[in-house]
Amino acid sequence: MSVRSNTAEQDSQRLQEVDGLARGFKSFVAHIRQRHIFHVSRFLGTLVYVLDTRHRRIVRRNVQFTHPEWSRDRIRALSRHVFQHMAATFLEICQISCFSCDDILRRVQIRGEENLLPYFKNSKGVILISAHLGNWEMAHLFASCYLQRPLVLVARRIESKGFNRWISGVRARYGNVVLDKKRALPKMARALQQGRTLGLLIDQGTKLSRGVEVRFFGQTTTATPAAALLARRYNIPVVPAFCVREADARLSLLVEPPVNLQKTENPGADLKENTQRMTLAIEEVIRSYPEQWLWLHKRWKRHHPYLYAEDIARRQRRKAKKRVRSSQG
């Protein structure tokens, strides 16, 4: 046997060993129980809560702003639980990359499937609306496995290229298609015309020029009208669905009845009213699981910027430094 063939055989053996170790590691991670993850997340979330002053401030101000009747102790307790649940979600998302479709189906139970299944018996599309609540990344993966059909997802590009590439790969499993949020509307419309299922997270704010005014937790803010616009144009049902964490740490896909949409001779009024109805559907579920929502987001900054004065000033300083560096370069 030549030296070259012997080396090739050794390289092949090493690759098989590495592949075996990788499969073993994935199997180990995939079989970690959810209650163990949540126990670890309590410690990790509490640690981040103590150390991350900026986001702790944002969470507390958001909660106090939307729940002025709450005591300081209650706001503080909820804020700590928010960080713990976000830590659990992060650890679960890391675990998802090691899951098979069967693993996902075993880990998540569905409640309210009668609100969803009838719409898949015809060729029309469906719009699933959700929020950054519980484990939102698991929601669409479970839906695609449970329905045995891929979804079309719309997501904002993450600044970190490495993390954006990784999370996009996770989202695109099982045939799911991920659209960049920028200039996605024509592709979203095409997907619905093809009878596809469209998944949208609609709980975060948008620019004043691109959104419509709504009331969210009793306060004025903006929301994207994309779901309302597409639902009216193509006569598509809008179904709220959320992957929430139960008291025993198990995950459930909670499917709510379709949003009752208004359709009159005034498209502009319908757009605003239906966006408001979808926002209220989101709010109702968040009120049932307040500790599981992403209160870290500066949700009311465009109408109530004083809530985040320190963060806005910090952003302005960063922009100023960037301009200086650009002018010097």
N, C-alpha and C positions, 0 to 999 in steps of 0.2 A: 504494500500500500504506500502510495506516495505521501510526502509530507503535506502537500496541499490538500489532498483528500482527507487526511487525518485531521487537519486543522478545521476544515469545513464541517466534519462530523462533530468535533468538539464544540464549535460555535452553535451548531444546530441543537446539541444537547443542552447547552447553556440557555438558549432561547426557550427551550421547552421547560427548563427548570424555572426560569423567570416567569413564563406564562402560567405555570402551575402555582407559583407563589402568589401571583396577581389574582388568579381565580380563587385561591384559598382566602386571601385578604378580603376580596369582595364578598365572598360567602360569609365570612366572619362579621363584616360590617352589616350586611343585609339582615343577619339574624339577631342583632342587638335589639332587645325588646324596647317598646316605646316608653314604658314606665321607667326604664333605666336611663333613657335619653332625657326624660323630663326631670329626673332627680339630678342629673349632672347640670341640666340647664338652669335649675334653681340657683345653684352655686355660681355658675358662670354669669347668669343674668344679674344676680345681685352684685357681683364684682364689677361688672360694666356700669351698673346703675350708680355705684359709689364713685367710680373713677371718671365717668363721662358727664362732666358738669353741664356742658352745652346742651346735649340731648335730654338730659334730665330736666333742665329748665324748660325746654320746648314742650315736653310731655306735660309737665305740671301746669304750665300756662294754658295749654290747649284744654286740659281737663277742667281747670278752674273757669275758663272762659265759657265753656259749654255747660258746665254744671255749677253755677254760682251758689247754689244752695248746699253744696257738699262742704263738709268740714275739712280742715287741713289734714287731719289724720287719714281721712278716707281718700283724699287726693294723693297723699304720699303712699298709701298702701297700694292703690291702683297703679300708680306710676312704677313702683317696684315690680308688680306683677306683669306689667307691660314688657319690661326688660327681660323678665324670666321667660315669658312666652316667645319673645323674639329670639332668644337664645335657643329655645327648643325648636323653633322653625328653622333656624340656621343649621342646627345639627341634623334635623330631619332631611333638609335639602341635600346636605352632604351625603346622607345615607341613600337618598333616592337614586343617585348615580350608580349605585350597586344593585338596584332592584330589577327584577324581571317583572313582566306584566302580571304574572301570577302573584308575586310578592305584594305588588300594589293592591291587587284585588283582595288579598287576605288582610292587609293592614287597614283598609278603609271600608266602612259600612256606609250604605246609602239610605237616606231618609227622604221620602217624598218623590220616589221615582215615578209615581203616577202623574206628577206634574211635568215630566220630561219625555217619557217614552212615546206618548201618542204623536209627538211632532216628528218622530223619525220613521213613521209609517208612510209618509209621503215624500215627494222629491223636493219640497221647499226647504229653504235654509232655516236655521235657528240662531238667535243671538243669545249667548249666555253672558250675563253681566255678573260681575263679582267685585270683591274688594280685597285690599291687603289685610285680610283677616284670617286668623288661624294659620293654616299652611296653604297659602294661595297657589304655590307651585305644584303641590300635590293634586290640587283640584282638577286642573286640566289633564294631567297625566291619568288620574283615575277615570275621568270622564271618557277619554279616548280608549282606555282599556275596557271599561264597562260597556260602552256603546259599540266597541269594535269598529270604530271609524276615527280617522285623524281629525284634529281640530285645526282651525286657522287662528293663530294667536297674534295679538298686537301688543308690542312691548317697547318701552323706551330704551334706547341704547345706553348702556352703562359706560361711564368715562374710562374705567380701567379696561383696556383691550383684552387682557388675559382673562379677567373675571367675566367679561361680557361674552367671550368666546365659549367659556366653560358653561355658563348658565344657559346660553343659547343652545348648546348641545344637549343639555338636560331637557330643556323645553321641547326640543325637536324630536325626542324619542317617540317611537311608535308611529312615525309618519307625520307628526304634527308639523305644521308650517308656521314659522315665526316671521311676522312682518315688523319692520322698523316703524315706529309710531309716526315719524315724519313722512308726510305725503303718502300715507297708507290708505286713504279713503277710496281711491279708485280700485285698489286691489281687494279691499274689503267688500266693495260692491260686487266685484266680479266673483268673489267666493260665494256670496249669497245667491247670485244668479245661477251658480253651478250646484246649488243645493247643499253647500258646505255648512258646517257649524262654526260660528265665529265666537271667540272668547275675548271679552273685554274687561279690564279692571277700570272702573269709572269713579273711584272714590277720591282720586287726587285732583288737585286744582289744575287749571289751564290758564293761559293768557287771556286777558280781558277781551282781546280782539277775536279770539277763537272759541270762547266759551259763552255760556248764557248764565245769567244770574239765577241762583237758587237759594233756598234756605236749607242749611245743613246744621242739625242740632240747634235750630232756632236762630242761627246767625247767617248773615249774607255772605255768599262766596260765589265762585264760578265753577261750572262743571262742563264737561265735554258733551256736546249735543250729538255726537256721531251715532250712537245707538238709536236715539230717537229719530234722527234723519233717515237712517237706513231702514228702520222698521216701518216708517211711513211710506217711503218710496217703493219698497218691495213687498209691503204687507206681510212682514215677518214677525213671528212672536218673539217676545223678549222674556227670558226665564232667568230669575236670579238664582245663583247657586254658590255655595260657600263651603269650604272644607274647614270645619271647626274642630277644636280639641275638646273632648269630653272630660268629665271629672276624673275618669280612670286613665287619662292620657291617650285613649284611643281616638282616632280621627274619624269623622263622619262627614260625608258630603250631604249637606242640607240643601235640598232643592225646593224652592218656594213656588207658589202658583205664578203663572205668567202675569206680568204687569198689565193692568187694564189701561190700554192706551186710548187717548182721545183722538178723534179724527173728525174735523169740521171743515168748513170752507175757508178757514184762516190757517194756512200752514205755519206761519210764524208763531201764532199763539199756541198751536199744537206742539210745536218744537219745544217751546219753553215749558209748557204744562207737562209734557211727557218726560222731559229731562228731570223736572221736579219730582214726578211720581217715581222714577227710577232711583233718584237720590233718596227719597223717603224709604223705599224698599231696602236700600243699603243701610240707612240709618237704623231701621227697626232691628235688623240682625245685629248690628254693632252694639246696640243698647242691650241685647241679650247676652253678648260676649264682649263687654267693653275692654277687658284686660287683654284681649287677643287682637285688637286693631292696632295699626301702625300710627300711634299718636305722635311719633317722632317727626312726622311730616309737618311742615309749616303750612297747614291747610288753609288758613284764613289770612295769609299775608297780603293779598292784593286789596282787600277791603279793610283790614285791621292790622296794618304793618307795625303798629306800636307793640304788638304782642311779641315781636321778634326783633326789637330794636338793636340788640347787641349783634345778632346774626346778620342783619342787613348792613350794619356799619362794618362788620368784619368782611363781608362780601365786597363792599365798596372799596375798602382798603386794598383788597387783593386785586381788584380790577385796576385801581390806580397804579399799583406796583407793576402790573402786567403792561400797562400803557407806557410806563417809564422805561421798562426793559425793551419794549418794542421800538421806542424812539431812539434809544441808545444803540440798539442793534442795527 
